[in-house]
Amino acid sequence: MTDIHAKYHQLKRLDTIDGDDFVSGLNIEKWTKSKKNPTQKLMENWKAGISVGLVNLPLCVSLAVASGSTPAAGIMSGIISGFVSCIAGGSNYNVVGTTGALTTFLLKIVSNYGVSSLPYMAFTTGVLTLITKFYQLERYIDLCPSAVNEGFTLGVAIIMVVNQMNSALGISGKLPETTFEAATLAAHEEETLIHQIIPILKHIDEMKIEAFIIFLVFFFSLYFLLKSYPKVPWMIVAVIFGIIIGPLVKSIDTIQSKFGIIRFQFYDFSYLNETNPSILFDLRFWIDSLPIAFVILLESLISAKIADGMTGTRFHKQNEMRGLAISNILCGVLGGIPVASGLARTALNIKSGATHKYSAGINSALILVLSGIFIGFVSFIPMAVVASMVCIAAVRMVNVQELINIYQNDKKNFYLLITVAIICVIRDPVIGVIFGMLIYMIGFCENLTVPYCEFITTSRGHSFKQGSRDAVTSSSNLEYHLSDIPTQDGDYFVYRIVGILTFMNLTEHVERIRAIAKKEDKTIIISLRYMNFIDNDGITALKVLIEKVSKDIPQGPNSMNKIIIAGITKSKLEKINNQEWIEELKSKNAIFFDEHSAVRRASKTK
């Protein structure tokens, strides 16, 4: 055994050396800023900016209408957020603007507080984003698993489609609007998707067949054209055809019949007269802002992460949150609506050749120019065409390939995804996300109760037997275990706790070790080398483990009659070394350990 140890005595493991020393010894390639000048960046990104702008303009109009707001507010928000992202954002590829994920939430705000409350909502969500940035709470967004996020997206997409059925069928009607004072009397009156479907069914006899035909033609045409020729801005083509069809088919509703003639303004302060600014001091209004701020952060950060995966880059999370916060605050002050990043537009930005945030600025500049020239014509677009564009946006929100991957590789999470989507549809998207995260975390904690371990036994003939957490043994030379075995020949049983040690998984660890301790005359070595987490409960669990196992160590002629604790790192040593029970056991020579090689100290005491 001594010869074997001589060969591996310089073996080092990451968990036994100082982290700073380890990092300083690596040859890490540092991130360098691009040396290209602004002109070069503009030349590289103008095509992507124009491509995104042509798609973004009709989306700003349609998604604003789907959110219960006005087309002018959507265009204004798209322009402002694009310029801010270009200047203050943290991702070179994210395109910020009106987004489908927010439509359901904003409709509820409009229903409770009125259309003029949306600028206040944009302002409050911007402030909440700043608070999240200040306290670095965005790291908890990463706890939302992909199954919950995809389930939420699927549920919101279904809700978006249902919300457009009035326009698709040509059934006239407007969203109910209430003042802030009226909302205080009947705030938060629950309105699920079922409550929205029932009025549609009641008025199905009012359906206008020509509106429904227009909806179907535009929807399926956009679907197949976008899928077959994704680089062509088919949305703007749909807008042009809609402007032509609107005056010809006078029996159907248009944007003008619902909102009047649209006149673009870079700001609109009329909301100050329509809704009392005291709404900003209402606690309930801030509470209603929380889920919207959460969705803004979730969608934007996930979009930026996916963009990084597509381009092999890394975005700056804090800067991206700064850009989102400033965008929403400015949109709110100037009379716009809440904004977030959209994955579809971000993906188009990347596929169009974007390399820098300049593409977002070019996108906003194009929307500004086109809106200033052609905004009056937008009024003629039929609501059925707007509905088709919103439904296309909803369909494209759903990542079908990701749903297939989850179904094929993780059935359990797929069923969670479907459950989240159902709750989002029949109850509320926020409740769906909270429920999904709760169920996921419960399942994750259940996995923590499964104790993982590795073990080997040795004999004086230096043969090894290894085991897994299922306690199935097989012959092997486990050279990587040698750092936990004393240099002195003897009979040892090495039990490595892998992962975490808590009271949840203590019992099975104890039973496994006790079964061997009662059966064989060996020195017990408990290795913590691959135990990556231990808290106060874990320390207490370690005490219980040692106390129970020490009673079962046989008093045979070859036994060293002690437990050896191996694989102690500096951080683990600081947590457990000052425990009174540890000091007591050490004074009785019952256990031995140090931060580098516990077993070496044990062998010196012989």
C-alpha positions in Angstrom: 0.0 0.0 0.0 2.9 2.4 0.8 4.3 2.0 -2.8 0.9 2.8 -4.3 0.7 5.9 -2.2 4.2 7.0 -3.1 3.0 7.1 -6.7 0.0 9.3 -5.9 1.3 11.4 -3.0 1.3 14.6 -5.1 -2.3 14.1 -6.3 -4.3 17.3 -5.8 -8.0 17.8 -5.9 -9.9 20.9 -6.6 -11.7 20.8 -3.2 -8.5 20.7 -1.2 -6.8 23.8 -2.5 -7.5 27.5 -2.3 -9.9 28.7 -5.0 -8.0 31.9 -5.7 -4.8 30.0 -6.2 -6.5 27.6 -8.5 -8.0 30.4 -10.7 -4.8 32.4 -10.8 -3.0 29.3 -12.1 -5.3 29.0 -15.1 -4.7 30.6 -18.4 -8.0 32.3 -18.9 -8.8 34.1 -22.1 -10.1 37.6 -21.2 -13.0 39.2 -22.9 -11.8 42.0 -25.1 -13.9 44.9 -26.4 -14.4 45.2 -30.1 -12.0 47.6 -31.8 -14.4 48.4 -34.6 -15.4 52.0 -34.9 -19.0 53.2 -35.0 -19.1 53.5 -38.8 -18.0 49.8 -39.1 -20.7 48.7 -36.6 -23.4 50.6 -38.5 -22.3 49.1 -41.8 -22.5 45.6 -40.2 -25.9 46.1 -38.6 -28.0 48.2 -40.9 -29.5 45.3 -42.7 -30.5 43.5 -39.5 -32.0 46.8 -38.1 -34.1 47.3 -41.2 -35.3 43.7 -41.2 -36.3 43.8 -37.6 -37.9 47.3 -37.9 -40.1 46.1 -40.8 -41.4 43.2 -38.6 -41.5 45.2 -35.4 -43.7 48.0 -36.6 -46.8 45.9 -37.3 -46.1 44.0 -34.1 -46.0 47.2 -32.1 -49.5 48.1 -33.4 -51.1 44.6 -33.2 -49.7 43.7 -29.7 -50.6 47.1 -28.3 -54.2 46.6 -29.5 -54.1 43.1 -28.1 -53.1 44.6 -24.7 -56.1 46.9 -24.7 -54.0 50.0 -25.5 -53.8 52.1 -28.6 -51.6 51.6 -31.7 -49.9 55.0 -31.2 -48.8 53.9 -27.6 -47.4 50.7 -29.0 -45.4 52.4 -31.7 -44.1 55.0 -29.2 -43.0 52.3 -26.8 -41.3 50.4 -29.5 -39.3 53.4 -30.6 -38.3 54.5 -27.1 -37.3 51.0 -25.9 -35.2 50.4 -29.1 -33.2 53.5 -28.6 -32.6 52.9 -24.9 -31.5 49.3 -25.6 -29.0 50.5 -28.1 -27.5 52.9 -25.6 -28.0 51.2 -22.2 -28.8 47.5 -22.8 -26.6 44.6 -21.9 -27.2 42.3 -24.9 -26.1 42.9 -28.5 -29.1 41.0 -29.9 -32.1 41.5 -27.7 -34.9 43.6 -29.3 -37.1 45.3 -26.7 -40.7 46.4 -27.5 -44.3 45.4 -27.0 -44.5 41.6 -26.5 -47.2 39.0 -26.5 -46.3 37.6 -23.1 -47.6 40.8 -21.5 -50.9 41.1 -23.3 -52.9 39.0 -20.9 -51.6 40.9 -17.9 -52.1 44.3 -19.4 -55.7 43.4 -20.4 -56.4 42.8 -16.8 -54.9 46.1 -15.8 -57.0 47.9 -18.4 -60.1 46.1 -17.1 -59.4 47.1 -13.5 -58.0 50.6 -13.9 -58.6 51.8 -17.4 -56.4 52.3 -20.5 -54.8 55.4 -19.1 -53.3 53.4 -16.2 -50.9 51.6 -18.6 -48.2 54.4 -18.5 -48.3 54.3 -14.7 -47.9 50.5 -14.9 -44.9 50.9 -17.2 -43.3 53.3 -14.7 -43.9 51.1 -11.7 -42.5 48.0 -13.5 -39.4 50.1 -14.4 -38.9 51.0 -10.8 -39.4 47.4 -9.7 -36.7 46.4 -12.3 -34.3 48.9 -10.8 -35.0 47.5 -7.3 -34.3 44.0 -8.6 -31.1 45.2 -10.2 -29.9 47.0 -7.0 -30.5 43.9 -4.8 -29.4 41.5 -7.6 -32.6 39.5 -7.2 -32.4 38.6 -10.9 -30.4 35.5 -10.0 -33.6 33.9 -8.6 -35.1 34.1 -12.1 -32.7 31.3 -13.0 -34.6 29.1 -10.6 -37.6 29.0 -13.0 -37.1 25.7 -14.9 -37.7 25.5 -18.7 -40.7 23.3 -18.2 -42.5 26.0 -16.2 -41.4 28.8 -18.6 -42.6 26.8 -21.7 -45.9 25.9 -19.9 -46.4 29.6 -19.1 -45.7 30.6 -22.7 -48.0 27.9 -24.1 -50.8 29.1 -21.7 -50.3 32.8 -22.6 -50.3 31.9 -26.3 -53.7 30.1 -26.0 -55.1 33.1 -24.1 -53.9 35.5 -26.8 -55.6 33.5 -29.5 -58.9 33.4 -27.5 -58.7 37.1 -26.8 -58.6 37.8 -30.6 -61.7 35.8 -31.4 -64.0 38.8 -31.3 -62.0 40.6 -33.9 -61.4 37.4 -35.9 -65.1 36.7 -36.1 -66.1 40.3 -36.7 -68.1 40.6 -33.4 -68.1 44.3 -32.4 -67.3 45.2 -28.9 -64.7 47.0 -26.7 -62.9 46.1 -23.6 -64.6 47.4 -20.5 -62.8 50.4 -19.1 -63.1 51.7 -15.5 -61.8 54.6 -13.7 -59.4 54.3 -10.8 -62.1 55.2 -8.3 -64.5 52.6 -9.7 -61.8 50.0 -9.7 -61.3 50.5 -5.9 -64.9 49.2 -5.4 -64.6 46.2 -7.7 -60.9 45.6 -8.0 -59.5 42.2 -8.8 -62.8 40.8 -9.9 -61.7 37.4 -11.3 -62.2 37.0 -15.0 -60.9 33.7 -16.4 -60.7 32.6 -20.0 -64.1 30.8 -19.5 -65.7 34.1 -18.7 -64.3 35.5 -22.0 -65.4 32.6 -24.1 -69.0 32.7 -22.9 -69.8 36.2 -24.3 -68.3 35.2 -27.7 -70.6 32.1 -27.8 -73.6 34.2 -26.8 -73.0 36.6 -29.7 -71.8 34.1 -32.3 -74.9 34.9 -34.3 -73.4 38.4 -34.9 -70.4 36.9 -36.6 -69.4 38.5 -39.9 -68.3 35.9 -42.4 -66.2 38.3 -44.4 -64.2 39.2 -41.4 -63.6 35.6 -40.5 -62.5 34.8 -44.1 -60.1 37.7 -44.0 -58.7 36.4 -40.7 -58.2 32.9 -42.0 -56.6 34.0 -45.3 -54.1 36.3 -43.6 -53.4 33.9 -40.7 -52.5 30.9 -42.9 -50.8 32.9 -45.5 -48.5 34.5 -42.9 -47.9 31.2 -41.2 -46.7 29.4 -44.4 -44.8 32.4 -45.8 -43.0 33.1 -42.5 -42.1 29.4 -42.3 -41.0 29.1 -45.9 -39.3 32.5 -46.4 -38.4 33.8 -42.9 -36.1 36.6 -44.1 -38.9 38.4 -46.0 -40.8 41.0 -43.8 -44.2 39.4 -44.5 -45.8 41.3 -41.6 -45.3 44.7 -43.3 -46.7 43.1 -46.5 -49.8 42.0 -44.5 -50.1 45.6 -43.3 -50.0 46.9 -46.8 -52.7 44.5 -48.0 -54.8 45.3 -44.9 -54.7 49.0 -45.7 -55.9 48.2 -49.2 -58.7 45.8 -48.1 -60.0 48.0 -45.2 -61.8 50.7 -47.2 -63.1 48.1 -49.7 -64.9 45.9 -47.1 -66.9 48.5 -45.2 -68.9 46.1 -43.2 -66.1 45.0 -40.9 -64.4 46.8 -38.0 -61.1 48.6 -38.6 -58.6 50.3 -36.3 -60.2 53.6 -37.2 -63.7 52.4 -36.1 -62.2 51.4 -32.8 -59.6 54.0 -32.0 -60.3 56.8 -34.5 -57.7 58.2 -36.9 -54.2 57.6 -35.5 -51.8 60.5 -35.1 -48.3 59.6 -34.0 -46.7 61.5 -31.2 -43.4 60.9 -29.5 -45.1 61.6 -26.2 -48.7 61.7 -25.0 -49.5 63.2 -21.6 -53.2 62.8 -21.8 -53.1 60.0 -19.3 -52.3 62.5 -16.5 -55.8 64.0 -17.0 -57.6 60.7 -17.4 -56.2 58.8 -14.4 -55.4 60.3 -11.1 -51.6 60.2 -10.4 -52.5 59.1 -6.9 -52.7 55.6 -8.3 -48.9 55.5 -7.8 -49.5 55.6 -4.0 -52.0 52.7 -4.1 -50.4 49.5 -2.7 -52.7 47.3 -4.7 -51.5 48.8 -7.9 -47.9 48.0 -7.0 -48.9 44.5 -6.1 -50.5 44.2 -9.6 -47.2 45.4 -11.0 -45.2 42.6 -9.6 -46.2 39.8 -12.0 -45.8 42.1 -15.0 -42.3 43.0 -13.8 -41.5 39.3 -13.2 -42.6 38.4 -16.8 -40.6 41.3 -18.2 -37.4 40.1 -16.5 -38.1 36.4 -17.2 -38.8 36.9 -20.9 -35.9 39.3 -21.5 -33.2 37.4 -19.6 -34.3 34.1 -21.2 -34.3 35.8 -24.6 -30.7 37.1 -24.0 -29.5 33.7 -22.8 -30.9 32.0 -25.9 -29.3 34.7 -28.1 -26.0 34.0 -26.4 -26.4 30.3 -27.2 -27.0 31.1 -30.8 -24.0 33.4 -31.1 -21.5 32.0 -28.6 -21.4 35.3 -26.7 -22.2 36.5 -23.2 -24.5 39.3 -22.3 -24.2 41.6 -19.3 -27.1 40.8 -17.0 -27.0 44.0 -14.9 -26.7 46.3 -18.0 -29.6 44.5 -19.6 -31.8 45.1 -16.5 -30.7 48.7 -16.5 -31.9 49.0 -20.1 -35.2 47.4 -19.3 -35.7 49.6 -16.3 -34.9 52.9 -18.2 -37.1 51.8 -21.2 -40.1 51.1 -19.0 -39.7 54.3 -16.9 -39.4 56.5 -20.0 -42.3 54.7 -21.7 -44.4 55.4 -18.7 -43.4 59.0 -18.4 -44.1 59.7 -22.1 -47.4 57.8 -22.2 -46.4 54.4 -23.5 -47.0 50.9 -22.3 -44.7 48.2 -20.6 -42.1 46.6 -22.8 -39.9 43.5 -22.8 -37.6 41.5 -25.1 -39.3 39.3 -27.7 -37.5 36.0 -28.6 -38.9 36.0 -32.2 -37.6 39.4 -33.0 -34.3 38.7 -31.3 -33.9 35.5 -33.3 -34.7 37.4 -36.5 -32.1 40.1 -35.5 -29.4 37.4 -35.2 -30.4 35.6 -38.4 -30.3 38.9 -40.3 -26.6 39.3 -39.3 -26.7 41.6 -36.3 -23.4 41.9 -34.4 -24.1 44.9 -32.1 -26.8 46.8 -30.3 -26.7 49.3 -33.2 -29.3 47.1 -34.9 -31.8 47.9 -32.2 -31.2 51.6 -32.7 -31.6 51.3 -36.5 -34.8 49.3 -35.9 -36.2 52.2 -33.8 -35.1 54.8 -36.3 -36.9 53.0 -39.1 -40.1 52.7 -37.0 -39.9 56.4 -36.3 -39.5 57.4 -40.0 -42.2 55.0 -41.2 -44.7 56.0 -38.5 -44.1 59.7 -39.2 -44.9 59.2 -42.9 -47.5 56.4 -43.0 -49.2 56.3 -39.6 -52.4 57.7 -40.9 -52.9 54.7 -43.3 -52.6 52.3 -40.4 -56.1 53.4 -39.3 -57.6 51.5 -42.3 -56.3 48.1 -41.3 -59.2 45.7 -40.5 -59.3 44.3 -36.9 -59.5 40.8 -38.5 -56.0 41.4 -40.0 -54.7 42.7 -36.6 -56.1 39.5 -35.0 -54.3 37.3 -37.5 -51.0 39.0 -36.8 -51.5 38.7 -33.0 -52.4 35.0 -33.4 -49.3 34.4 -35.6 -47.2 36.1 -32.8 -48.8 33.8 -30.3 -48.1 30.7 -32.4 -44.5 31.7 -32.9 -44.1 32.2 -29.1 -44.4 28.5 -28.6 -41.1 26.6 -29.0 -42.4 23.4 -30.5 -39.0 21.8 -30.7 -38.4 22.4 -27.0 -41.8 20.9 -26.2 -40.8 17.8 -28.2 -37.4 17.6 -26.4 -39.0 17.8 -23.0 -41.5 15.1 -23.9 -38.9 12.8 -25.2 -36.3 13.2 -22.5 -38.3 14.1 -19.4 -41.9 13.0 -19.2 -42.3 14.2 -15.6 -41.4 17.8 -16.5 -43.6 17.6 -19.7 -46.6 16.8 -17.6 -45.7 19.7 -15.3 -45.5 21.9 -18.4 -49.0 20.9 -19.5 -50.4 21.4 -16.0 -48.9 24.9 -15.8 -50.4 25.7 -19.2 -53.8 24.5 -18.1 -53.7 26.6 -14.9 -52.6 29.6 -16.9 -55.6 29.2 -19.2 -58.4 28.3 -16.7 -57.1 30.4 -13.8 -54.3 32.9 -14.1 -50.8 32.9 -15.7 -49.1 34.1 -12.5 -50.8 31.3 -10.4 -49.6 28.9 -13.1 -46.0 29.9 -12.8 -46.1 29.9 -8.9 -47.7 26.5 -8.9 -45.2 25.1 -11.4 -42.2 26.4 -9.5 -43.6 25.0 -6.2 -44.2 21.6 -7.7 -40.8 21.6 -9.4 -39.0 22.6 -6.1 -40.9 19.9 -4.2 -39.7 17.3 -6.7 -36.2 18.7 -6.5 -36.2 18.5 -2.7 -37.5 14.9 -3.0 -34.4 14.1 -5.1 -32.2 15.5 -2.3 -33.6 12.9 0.1 -32.0 10.2 -2.0 -28.5 9.6 -0.5 -25.7 9.3 -3.0 -22.5 7.6 -2.0 -19.4 5.7 -3.2 -17.7 3.1 -1.1 -14.7 0.7 -1.2 -13.4 -1.9 1.2 -9.8 -3.0 1.4 -8.0 -6.0 2.9 -4.4 -6.6 3.8 -3.9 -8.1 0.4 -4.5 -4.7 -1.1 -7.5 -5.8 -3.2 -10.3 -3.4 -3.6 -14.1 -3.8 -3.8 -16.1 -0.8 -4.9 -19.8 -0.1 -4.4 -22.4 2.4 -5.6 -25.4 3.8 -3.7 -27.2 0.6 -4.5 -24.7 -1.4 -2.4 -23.7 -3.7 -5.3 -20.0 -4.6 -5.1 -17.5 -5.5 -7.8 -13.8 -5.9 -8.0 -11.9 -2.8 -9.3 -8.8 -0.7 -8.7 -10.2 2.7 -7.6 -7.0 4.7 -7.7 -8.9 7.9 -7.1 -9.9 6.6 -3.7 -6.3 6.4 -2.5 -6.2 9.9 -1.1 -8.7 8.7 1.5 -6.9 5.5 2.5 -4.1 5.6 5.2 -0.6 4.7 4.0 -0.5 2.0 6.6 -1.7 -1.4 5.6 -4.9 -2.4 7.2 -8.6 -3.2 6.7 -10.5 -0.1 5.8 -14.1 0.7 4.7 -14.2 4.0 2.9 -17.7 5.6 2.6 -17.9 8.7 0.5 -20.9 11.0 0.9 -21.7 12.5 -2.5 -23.7 15.7 -2.8 -25.4 17.0 0.3 -25.8 15.8 3.9 -29.0 16.7 5.7 -31.5 15.1 8.0 -33.5 14.2 4.9 -31.0 11.6 3.8 -29.3 10.8 7.0 -31.1 7.6 7.8 -30.1 5.6 4.8 -26.5 6.8 5.1 -26.4 5.5 8.7 -28.0 2.2 7.8 -25.5 1.5 5.0 -22.5 2.3 7.1 -23.8 0.4 10.2 -24.5 -2.7 8.0 -20.8 -2.9 7.0 -19.5 -1.9 10.5 -21.5 -4.7 12.2 -20.5 -7.2 9.5 -16.8 -6.6 9.1 -13.8 -5.8 11.3 -12.6 -2.7 9.6 -11.7 0.9 10.3 -14.5 3.2 9.1 -13.4 6.1 6.9 -16.2 8.6 6.2 -15.0 10.8 3.3 -16.6 14.2 2.8 -14.5 15.0 -0.3 -17.4 15.0 -2.7 -20.0 16.4 -0.2 -20.5 19.8 -1.8 -23.0 21.2 0.8 -23.5 21.0 4.5 -25.5 23.4 6.7 -26.3 23.4 10.4 -28.8 20.6 10.0 -26.1 18.7 8.0 -23.6 19.2 10.8 -26.1 17.8 13.3 -26.7 14.9 11.0 -23.0 14.2 10.8 -22.9 14.1 14.6 -25.8 11.6 14.7 -24.2 9.5 12.0 -20.9 9.3 13.9 -22.6 8.5 17.2 -24.7 5.7 15.8 -21.9 4.2 13.7 -19.3 4.3 16.5 -21.5 2.0 18.6 -21.3 -0.7 15.9 -17.6 -0.8 15.3 -16.5 -4.3 16.3 -13.9 -4.8 18.9 -11.9 -7.4 16.9 -8.1 -7.9 17.0 -7.5 -6.0 13.8 -9.8 -3.0 14.3 -8.4 0.4 15.1 -11.6 1.1 16.9 -12.0 4.6 15.5 -13.8 6.6 12.8 -11.7 8.7 10.4 -13.2 11.7 8.8 -11.4 12.3 5.4 -11.7 14.8 2.5 -12.2 17.9 4.7 -11.8 21.1 2.7 -11.0 24.5 4.3 -14.7 25.7 4.1 -16.0 22.5 5.6 -13.4 22.6 8.3 -14.5 26.1 9.3 -18.0 24.9 9.7 -17.6 21.8 11.8 -14.2 22.2 13.6 -15.5 24.4 16.4 -18.4 22.1 17.3 -18.1 21.0 21.0 -19.0 17.4 20.1 -16.2 17.3 17.5 -13.7 18.5 20.1 -14.9 15.9 22.5 -14.5 13.0 20.0 -11.1 14.2 19.0 -9.9 14.3 22.6 -11.0 10.7 23.0 -9.1 9.8 19.8 -12.4 8.6 18.3 -12.1 10.6 15.1 -9.3 12.3 13.2 -9.3 14.8 10.4 -7.6 17.9 9.0 -8.1 20.1 6.0 -5.8 18.2 3.6 -5.3 14.5 4.5 -7.2 13.3 7.5 -5.9 9.8 7.2 -2.2 10.9 7.4 -2.8 12.2 10.9 -4.6 9.0 11.8 -1.6 6.9 10.7 0.8 9.0 12.7 -1.1 8.2 15.9 -0.4 4.5 15.6 
